[in-house]
Amino acid sequence: MRNQLLADERRRTDSIAEMGALTSAIAQRDTRKARAASQAHILSARDALLDRLEEG
């Protein structure tokens, strides 16, 4: 699943930005931001996967 998503250049770019936000929040020791960034990353990956499955 991860390989399929990261094969998409747009998703790869989005994922890098999402992980950057998560890393930044962790470095700042901001648990609320880290939780929000983690959830946003998971939801975005889920949506991208569903889009790929619908495309067939």
mmJSON file of the N, C-alpha and C atoms, coordinates in Angstrom:
{"data_MODEL":{"atom_site":{
"group_PDB":["ATOM","ATOM","ATOM","ATOM","ATOM","ATOM","ATOM","ATOM","ATOM","ATOM","ATOM","ATOM","ATOM","ATOM","ATOM","ATOM","ATOM","ATOM","ATOM","ATOM","ATOM","ATOM","ATOM","ATOM","ATOM","ATOM","ATOM","ATOM","ATOM","ATOM","ATOM","ATOM","ATOM","ATOM","ATOM","ATOM","ATOM","ATOM","ATOM","ATOM","ATOM","ATOM","ATOM","ATOM","ATOM","ATOM","ATOM","ATOM","ATOM","ATOM","ATOM","ATOM","ATOM","ATOM","ATOM","ATOM","ATOM","ATOM","ATOM","ATOM","ATOM","ATOM","ATOM","ATOM","ATOM","ATOM","ATOM","ATOM","ATOM","ATOM","ATOM","ATOM","ATOM","ATOM","ATOM","ATOM","ATOM","ATOM","ATOM","ATOM","ATOM","ATOM","ATOM","ATOM","ATOM","ATOM","ATOM","ATOM","ATOM","ATOM","ATOM","ATOM","ATOM","ATOM","ATOM","ATOM","ATOM","ATOM","ATOM","ATOM","ATOM","ATOM","ATOM","ATOM","ATOM","ATOM","ATOM","ATOM","ATOM","ATOM","ATOM","ATOM","ATOM","ATOM","ATOM","ATOM","ATOM","ATOM","ATOM","ATOM","ATOM","ATOM","ATOM","ATOM","ATOM","ATOM","ATOM","ATOM","ATOM","ATOM","ATOM","ATOM","ATOM","ATOM","ATOM","ATOM","ATOM","ATOM","ATOM","ATOM","ATOM","ATOM","ATOM","ATOM","ATOM","ATOM","ATOM","ATOM","ATOM","ATOM","ATOM","ATOM","ATOM","ATOM","ATOM","ATOM","ATOM","ATOM","ATOM","ATOM","ATOM","ATOM","ATOM","ATOM","ATOM","ATOM","ATOM","ATOM"],
"id":[1,2,3,4,5,6,7,8,9,10,11,12,13,14,15,16,17,18,19,20,21,22,23,24,25,26,27,28,29,30,31,32,33,34,35,36,37,38,39,40,41,42,43,44,45,46,47,48,49,50,51,52,53,54,55,56,57,58,59,60,61,62,63,64,65,66,67,68,69,70,71,72,73,74,75,76,77,78,79,80,81,82,83,84,85,86,87,88,89,90,91,92,93,94,95,96,97,98,99,100,101,102,103,104,105,106,107,108,109,110,111,112,113,114,115,116,117,118,119,120,121,122,123,124,125,126,127,128,129,130,131,132,133,134,135,136,137,138,139,140,141,142,143,144,145,146,147,148,149,150,151,152,153,154,155,156,157,158,159,160,161,162,163,164,165,166,167,168],
"type_symbol":["N","C","C","N","C","C","N","C","C","N","C","C","N","C","C","N","C","C","N","C","C","N","C","C","N","C","C","N","C","C","N","C","C","N","C","C","N","C","C","N","C","C","N","C","C","N","C","C","N","C","C","N","C","C","N","C","C","N","C","C","N","C","C","N","C","C","N","C","C","N","C","C","N","C","C","N","C","C","N","C","C","N","C","C","N","C","C","N","C","C","N","C","C","N","C","C","N","C","C","N","C","C","N","C","C","N","C","C","N","C","C","N","C","C","N","C","C","N","C","C","N","C","C","N","C","C","N","C","C","N","C","C","N","C","C","N","C","C","N","C","C","N","C","C","N","C","C","N","C","C","N","C","C","N","C","C","N","C","C","N","C","C","N","C","C","N","C","C"],
"label_atom_id":["N","CA","C","N","CA","C","N","CA","C","N","CA","C","N","CA","C","N","CA","C","N","CA","C","N","CA","C","N","CA","C","N","CA","C","N","CA","C","N","CA","C","N","CA","C","N","CA","C","N","CA","C","N","CA","C","N","CA","C","N","CA","C","N","CA","C","N","CA","C","N","CA","C","N","CA","C","N","CA","C","N","CA","C","N","CA","C","N","CA","C","N","CA","C","N","CA","C","N","CA","C","N","CA","C","N","CA","C","N","CA","C","N","CA","C","N","CA","C","N","CA","C","N","CA","C","N","CA","C","N","CA","C","N","CA","C","N","CA","C","N","CA","C","N","CA","C","N","CA","C","N","CA","C","N","CA","C","N","CA","C","N","CA","C","N","CA","C","N","CA","C","N","CA","C","N","CA","C","N","CA","C","N","CA","C","N","CA","C","N","CA","C","N","CA","C"],
"label_alt_id":[null,null,null,null,null,null,null,null,null,null,null,null,null,null,null,null,null,null,null,null,null,null,null,null,null,null,null,null,null,null,null,null,null,null,null,null,null,null,null,null,null,null,null,null,null,null,null,null,null,null,null,null,null,null,null,null,null,null,null,null,null,null,null,null,null,null,null,null,null,null,null,null,null,null,null,null,null,null,null,null,null,null,null,null,null,null,null,null,null,null,null,null,null,null,null,null,null,null,null,null,null,null,null,null,null,null,null,null,null,null,null,null,null,null,null,null,null,null,null,null,null,null,null,null,null,null,null,null,null,null,null,null,null,null,null,null,null,null,null,null,null,null,null,null,null,null,null,null,null,null,null,null,null,null,null,null,null,null,null,null,null,null,null,null,null,null,null,null],
"label_comp_id":["MET","MET","MET","ARG","ARG","ARG","ASN","ASN","ASN","GLN","GLN","GLN","LEU","LEU","LEU","LEU","LEU","LEU","ALA","ALA","ALA","ASP","ASP","ASP","GLU","GLU","GLU","ARG","ARG","ARG","ARG","ARG","ARG","ARG","ARG","ARG","THR","THR","THR","ASP","ASP","ASP","SER","SER","SER","ILE","ILE","ILE","ALA","ALA","ALA","GLU","GLU","GLU","MET","MET","MET","GLY","GLY","GLY","ALA","ALA","ALA","LEU","LEU","LEU","THR","THR","THR","SER","SER","SER","ALA","ALA","ALA","ILE","ILE","ILE","ALA","ALA","ALA","GLN","GLN","GLN","ARG","ARG","ARG","ASP","ASP","ASP","THR","THR","THR","ARG","ARG","ARG","LYS","LYS","LYS","ALA","ALA","ALA","ARG","ARG","ARG","ALA","ALA","ALA","ALA","ALA","ALA","SER","SER","SER","GLN","GLN","GLN","ALA","ALA","ALA","HIS","HIS","HIS","ILE","ILE","ILE","LEU","LEU","LEU","SER","SER","SER","ALA","ALA","ALA","ARG","ARG","ARG","ASP","ASP","ASP","ALA","ALA","ALA","LEU","LEU","LEU","LEU","LEU","LEU","ASP","ASP","ASP","ARG","ARG","ARG","LEU","LEU","LEU","GLU","GLU","GLU","GLU","GLU","GLU","GLY","GLY","GLY"],
"label_asym_id":["A","A","A","A","A","A","A","A","A","A","A","A","A","A","A","A","A","A","A","A","A","A","A","A","A","A","A","A","A","A","A","A","A","A","A","A","A","A","A","A","A","A","A","A","A","A","A","A","A","A","A","A","A","A","A","A","A","A","A","A","A","A","A","A","A","A","A","A","A","A","A","A","A","A","A","A","A","A","A","A","A","A","A","A","A","A","A","A","A","A","A","A","A","A","A","A","A","A","A","A","A","A","A","A","A","A","A","A","A","A","A","A","A","A","A","A","A","A","A","A","A","A","A","A","A","A","A","A","A","A","A","A","A","A","A","A","A","A","A","A","A","A","A","A","A","A","A","A","A","A","A","A","A","A","A","A","A","A","A","A","A","A","A","A","A","A","A","A"],
"label_entity_id":["1","1","1","1","1","1","1","1","1","1","1","1","1","1","1","1","1","1","1","1","1","1","1","1","1","1","1","1","1","1","1","1","1","1","1","1","1","1","1","1","1","1","1","1","1","1","1","1","1","1","1","1","1","1","1","1","1","1","1","1","1","1","1","1","1","1","1","1","1","1","1","1","1","1","1","1","1","1","1","1","1","1","1","1","1","1","1","1","1","1","1","1","1","1","1","1","1","1","1","1","1","1","1","1","1","1","1","1","1","1","1","1","1","1","1","1","1","1","1","1","1","1","1","1","1","1","1","1","1","1","1","1","1","1","1","1","1","1","1","1","1","1","1","1","1","1","1","1","1","1","1","1","1","1","1","1","1","1","1","1","1","1","1","1","1","1","1","1"],
"label_seq_id":[1,1,1,2,2,2,3,3,3,4,4,4,5,5,5,6,6,6,7,7,7,8,8,8,9,9,9,10,10,10,11,11,11,12,12,12,13,13,13,14,14,14,15,15,15,16,16,16,17,17,17,18,18,18,19,19,19,20,20,20,21,21,21,22,22,22,23,23,23,24,24,24,25,25,25,26,26,26,27,27,27,28,28,28,29,29,29,30,30,30,31,31,31,32,32,32,33,33,33,34,34,34,35,35,35,36,36,36,37,37,37,38,38,38,39,39,39,40,40,40,41,41,41,42,42,42,43,43,43,44,44,44,45,45,45,46,46,46,47,47,47,48,48,48,49,49,49,50,50,50,51,51,51,52,52,52,53,53,53,54,54,54,55,55,55,56,56,56],
"pdbx_PDB_ins_code":[null,null,null,null,null,null,null,null,null,null,null,null,null,null,null,null,null,null,null,null,null,null,null,null,null,null,null,null,null,null,null,null,null,null,null,null,null,null,null,null,null,null,null,null,null,null,null,null,null,null,null,null,null,null,null,null,null,null,null,null,null,null,null,null,null,null,null,null,null,null,null,null,null,null,null,null,null,null,null,null,null,null,null,null,null,null,null,null,null,null,null,null,null,null,null,null,null,null,null,null,null,null,null,null,null,null,null,null,null,null,null,null,null,null,null,null,null,null,null,null,null,null,null,null,null,null,null,null,null,null,null,null,null,null,null,null,null,null,null,null,null,null,null,null,null,null,null,null,null,null,null,null,null,null,null,null,null,null,null,null,null,null,null,null,null,null,null,null],
"Cartn_x":[0.822,0.0,0.878,1.841,2.718,3.445,3.943,4.653,3.748,2.508,1.56,1.306,1.131,0.86,2.061,3.245,4.428,4.874,4.297,4.576,3.941,2.92,2.237,3.035,3.539,4.396,3.687,2.409,1.668,1.549,1.241,1.097,2.435,3.491,4.833,5.175,4.876,5.139,4.304,3.026,2.149,2.642,3.059,3.515,4.765,5.667,6.886,6.527,5.585,5.149,4.469,3.638,2.947,3.935,4.915,5.91,6.778,7.024,7.759,7.006,5.689,4.868,4.891,4.822,4.861,6.211,7.279,8.622,8.828,8.354,8.473,7.72,6.51,5.715,6.387,6.949,7.646,8.876,9.623,10.819,10.455,9.289,8.819,8.162,8.046,7.391,5.949,5.314,3.922,3.033,2.498,1.739,0.455,-0.173,-1.408,-1.13,-0.085,0.279,0.731,1.465,1.939,0.77,-0.186,-1.364,-2.143,-2.336,-3.07,-2.34,-1.027,-0.243,-0.296,-0.222,-0.289,-1.649,-2.699,-4.04,-4.253,-3.767,-3.907,-3.179,-2.006,-1.225,-1.973,-2.518,-3.247,-4.498,-5.246,-6.46,-6.137,-5.085,-4.673,-4.249,-3.509,-3.094,-4.304,-5.248,-6.471,-7.236,-7.392,-8.126,-7.423,-6.104,-5.343,-5.484,-5.463,-5.616,-7.012,-8.029,-9.39,-9.532,-8.904,-8.935,-8.299,-7.153,-6.467,-7.301,-7.969,-8.8,-10.008,-10.563,-11.699,-11.288,-10.037,-9.529,-9.361,-9.17,-9.105,-7.737],
"Cartn_y":[-1.172,0.0,1.25,1.292,2.468,2.691,1.631,1.769,2.302,1.855,2.342,3.827,4.257,5.668,6.541,6.085,6.896,6.879,6.005,6.018,7.238,7.796,8.992,10.222,11.0,12.137,13.151,13.405,14.373,13.874,12.591,12.027,12.017,11.72,11.704,13.091,14.137,15.508,15.863,15.494,15.754,15.029,13.787,12.984,13.595,14.085,14.712,15.946,16.75,17.94,17.549,16.523,16.059,15.547,14.79,14.267,15.396,16.413,17.582,18.292,18.432,19.053,18.223,16.916,16.028,16.116,16.067,16.15,17.472,18.553,19.867,19.921,19.394,19.392,18.567,17.443,16.595,17.321,17.966,18.697,19.829,20.429,21.503,20.961,19.639,18.962,19.434,19.694,20.146,18.949,18.326,17.095,17.324,18.466,18.731,18.85,19.597,19.732,18.392,17.632,16.331,15.388,15.383,14.536,14.968,16.273,16.793,16.468,16.618,16.322,14.834,13.999,12.557,12.145,12.679,12.361,12.86,14.06,14.608,13.725,13.235,12.366,11.057,10.475,9.205,9.393,10.456,10.702,10.998,11.729,12.043,10.779,9.915,8.652,7.778,7.739,6.972,7.477,8.782,9.365,9.092,9.193,8.929,7.47,6.57,5.15,4.866,5.433,5.246,5.787,6.926,7.486,6.524,5.936,5.001,3.743,3.278,2.088,2.356,3.543,3.907,4.049,4.473,4.622,3.257,2.251,0.886,0.464],
"Cartn_z":[0.0,0.0,0.0,0.88,0.955,-0.364,-0.963,-2.233,-3.329,-3.346,-4.352,-4.174,-2.938,-2.689,-3.014,-2.653,-2.886,-4.349,-5.145,-6.581,-7.234,-6.586,-7.072,-6.608,-7.561,-7.223,-6.319,-6.583,-5.762,-4.327,-4.166,-2.819,-2.106,-2.864,-2.271,-1.724,-2.507,-2.082,-0.856,-0.883,0.263,1.504,1.339,2.464,3.1,2.281,2.804,3.626,3.127,3.868,5.178,5.127,6.336,7.373,6.927,7.862,8.419,7.605,8.091,9.207,9.04,10.077,11.352,11.204,12.363,13.074,12.307,12.88,13.61,13.017,13.64,14.963,14.968,16.201,17.293,16.917,17.893,18.431,17.541,17.97,18.927,18.725,19.605,20.874,20.936,22.067,22.244,21.106,21.106,20.777,21.814,21.613,20.829,20.999,20.257,18.763,18.417,17.0,16.426,17.217,16.746,16.489,17.384,17.204,15.956,15.806,14.649,13.346,13.338,12.134,11.803,12.828,12.619,12.066,12.64,12.164,10.738,10.447,9.096,8.085,8.446,7.562,7.295,8.332,8.183,7.323,7.581,6.802,5.338,5.113,3.746,2.995,3.668,3.051,2.757,3.699,3.484,2.263,2.176,1.053,-0.273,-0.275,-1.502,-1.92,-0.957,-1.27,-1.824,-1.211,-1.708,-3.134,-3.4,-4.757,-5.757,-5.369,-6.261,-6.498,-5.459,-5.606,-6.517,-6.414,-7.262,-8.716,-8.949,-10.31,-10.97,-10.15,-10.653,-10.955],
"occupancy":[1.0,1.0,1.0,1.0,1.0,1.0,1.0,1.0,1.0,1.0,1.0,1.0,1.0,1.0,1.0,1.0,1.0,1.0,1.0,1.0,1.0,1.0,1.0,1.0,1.0,1.0,1.0,1.0,1.0,1.0,1.0,1.0,1.0,1.0,1.0,1.0,1.0,1.0,1.0,1.0,1.0,1.0,1.0,1.0,1.0,1.0,1.0,1.0,1.0,1.0,1.0,1.0,1.0,1.0,1.0,1.0,1.0,1.0,1.0,1.0,1.0,1.0,1.0,1.0,1.0,1.0,1.0,1.0,1.0,1.0,1.0,1.0,1.0,1.0,1.0,1.0,1.0,1.0,1.0,1.0,1.0,1.0,1.0,1.0,1.0,1.0,1.0,1.0,1.0,1.0,1.0,1.0,1.0,1.0,1.0,1.0,1.0,1.0,1.0,1.0,1.0,1.0,1.0,1.0,1.0,1.0,1.0,1.0,1.0,1.0,1.0,1.0,1.0,1.0,1.0,1.0,1.0,1.0,1.0,1.0,1.0,1.0,1.0,1.0,1.0,1.0,1.0,1.0,1.0,1.0,1.0,1.0,1.0,1.0,1.0,1.0,1.0,1.0,1.0,1.0,1.0,1.0,1.0,1.0,1.0,1.0,1.0,1.0,1.0,1.0,1.0,1.0,1.0,1.0,1.0,1.0,1.0,1.0,1.0,1.0,1.0,1.0,1.0,1.0,1.0,1.0,1.0,1.0],
"B_iso_or_equiv":[0.0,0.0,0.0,0.0,0.0,0.0,0.0,0.0,0.0,0.0,0.0,0.0,0.0,0.0,0.0,0.0,0.0,0.0,0.0,0.0,0.0,0.0,0.0,0.0,0.0,0.0,0.0,0.0,0.0,0.0,0.0,0.0,0.0,0.0,0.0,0.0,0.0,0.0,0.0,0.0,0.0,0.0,0.0,0.0,0.0,0.0,0.0,0.0,0.0,0.0,0.0,0.0,0.0,0.0,0.0,0.0,0.0,0.0,0.0,0.0,0.0,0.0,0.0,0.0,0.0,0.0,0.0,0.0,0.0,0.0,0.0,0.0,0.0,0.0,0.0,0.0,0.0,0.0,0.0,0.0,0.0,0.0,0.0,0.0,0.0,0.0,0.0,0.0,0.0,0.0,0.0,0.0,0.0,0.0,0.0,0.0,0.0,0.0,0.0,0.0,0.0,0.0,0.0,0.0,0.0,0.0,0.0,0.0,0.0,0.0,0.0,0.0,0.0,0.0,0.0,0.0,0.0,0.0,0.0,0.0,0.0,0.0,0.0,0.0,0.0,0.0,0.0,0.0,0.0,0.0,0.0,0.0,0.0,0.0,0.0,0.0,0.0,0.0,0.0,0.0,0.0,0.0,0.0,0.0,0.0,0.0,0.0,0.0,0.0,0.0,0.0,0.0,0.0,0.0,0.0,0.0,0.0,0.0,0.0,0.0,0.0,0.0,0.0,0.0,0.0,0.0,0.0,0.0],
"pdbx_formal_charge":[null,null,null,null,null,null,null,null,null,null,null,null,null,null,null,null,null,null,null,null,null,null,null,null,null,null,null,null,null,null,null,null,null,null,null,null,null,null,null,null,null,null,null,null,null,null,null,null,null,null,null,null,null,null,null,null,null,null,null,null,null,null,null,null,null,null,null,null,null,null,null,null,null,null,null,null,null,null,null,null,null,null,null,null,null,null,null,null,null,null,null,null,null,null,null,null,null,null,null,null,null,null,null,null,null,null,null,null,null,null,null,null,null,null,null,null,null,null,null,null,null,null,null,null,null,null,null,null,null,null,null,null,null,null,null,null,null,null,null,null,null,null,null,null,null,null,null,null,null,null,null,null,null,null,null,null,null,null,null,null,null,null,null,null,null,null,null,null],
"auth_seq_id":[1,1,1,2,2,2,3,3,3,4,4,4,5,5,5,6,6,6,7,7,7,8,8,8,9,9,9,10,10,10,11,11,11,12,12,12,13,13,13,14,14,14,15,15,15,16,16,16,17,17,17,18,18,18,19,19,19,20,20,20,21,21,21,22,22,22,23,23,23,24,24,24,25,25,25,26,26,26,27,27,27,28,28,28,29,29,29,30,30,30,31,31,31,32,32,32,33,33,33,34,34,34,35,35,35,36,36,36,37,37,37,38,38,38,39,39,39,40,40,40,41,41,41,42,42,42,43,43,43,44,44,44,45,45,45,46,46,46,47,47,47,48,48,48,49,49,49,50,50,50,51,51,51,52,52,52,53,53,53,54,54,54,55,55,55,56,56,56],
"auth_comp_id":["MET","MET","MET","ARG","ARG","ARG","ASN","ASN","ASN","GLN","GLN","GLN","LEU","LEU","LEU","LEU","LEU","LEU","ALA","ALA","ALA","ASP","ASP","ASP","GLU","GLU","GLU","ARG","ARG","ARG","ARG","ARG","ARG","ARG","ARG","ARG","THR","THR","THR","ASP","ASP","ASP","SER","SER","SER","ILE","ILE","ILE","ALA","ALA","ALA","GLU","GLU","GLU","MET","MET","MET","GLY","GLY","GLY","ALA","ALA","ALA","LEU","LEU","LEU","THR","THR","THR","SER","SER","SER","ALA","ALA","ALA","ILE","ILE","ILE","ALA","ALA","ALA","GLN","GLN","GLN","ARG","ARG","ARG","ASP","ASP","ASP","THR","THR","THR","ARG","ARG","ARG","LYS","LYS","LYS","ALA","ALA","ALA","ARG","ARG","ARG","ALA","ALA","ALA","ALA","ALA","ALA","SER","SER","SER","GLN","GLN","GLN","ALA","ALA","ALA","HIS","HIS","HIS","ILE","ILE","ILE","LEU","LEU","LEU","SER","SER","SER","ALA","ALA","ALA","ARG","ARG","ARG","ASP","ASP","ASP","ALA","ALA","ALA","LEU","LEU","LEU","LEU","LEU","LEU","ASP","ASP","ASP","ARG","ARG","ARG","LEU","LEU","LEU","GLU","GLU","GLU","GLU","GLU","GLU","GLY","GLY","GLY"],
"auth_asym_id":["A","A","A","A","A","A","A","A","A","A","A","A","A","A","A","A","A","A","A","A","A","A","A","A","A","A","A","A","A","A","A","A","A","A","A","A","A","A","A","A","A","A","A","A","A","A","A","A","A","A","A","A","A","A","A","A","A","A","A","A","A","A","A","A","A","A","A","A","A","A","A","A","A","A","A","A","A","A","A","A","A","A","A","A","A","A","A","A","A","A","A","A","A","A","A","A","A","A","A","A","A","A","A","A","A","A","A","A","A","A","A","A","A","A","A","A","A","A","A","A","A","A","A","A","A","A","A","A","A","A","A","A","A","A","A","A","A","A","A","A","A","A","A","A","A","A","A","A","A","A","A","A","A","A","A","A","A","A","A","A","A","A","A","A","A","A","A","A"],
"auth_atom_id":["N","CA","C","N","CA","C","N","CA","C","N","CA","C","N","CA","C","N","CA","C","N","CA","C","N","CA","C","N","CA","C","N","CA","C","N","CA","C","N","CA","C","N","CA","C","N","CA","C","N","CA","C","N","CA","C","N","CA","C","N","CA","C","N","CA","C","N","CA","C","N","CA","C","N","CA","C","N","CA","C","N","CA","C","N","CA","C","N","CA","C","N","CA","C","N","CA","C","N","CA","C","N","CA","C","N","CA","C","N","CA","C","N","CA","C","N","CA","C","N","CA","C","N","CA","C","N","CA","C","N","CA","C","N","CA","C","N","CA","C","N","CA","C","N","CA","C","N","CA","C","N","CA","C","N","CA","C","N","CA","C","N","CA","C","N","CA","C","N","CA","C","N","CA","C","N","CA","C","N","CA","C","N","CA","C","N","CA","C","N","CA","C","N","CA","C"],
"pdbx_PDB_model_num":[1,1,1,1,1,1,1,1,1,1,1,1,1,1,1,1,1,1,1,1,1,1,1,1,1,1,1,1,1,1,1,1,1,1,1,1,1,1,1,1,1,1,1,1,1,1,1,1,1,1,1,1,1,1,1,1,1,1,1,1,1,1,1,1,1,1,1,1,1,1,1,1,1,1,1,1,1,1,1,1,1,1,1,1,1,1,1,1,1,1,1,1,1,1,1,1,1,1,1,1,1,1,1,1,1,1,1,1,1,1,1,1,1,1,1,1,1,1,1,1,1,1,1,1,1,1,1,1,1,1,1,1,1,1,1,1,1,1,1,1,1,1,1,1,1,1,1,1,1,1,1,1,1,1,1,1,1,1,1,1,1,1,1,1,1,1,1,1]
}}}
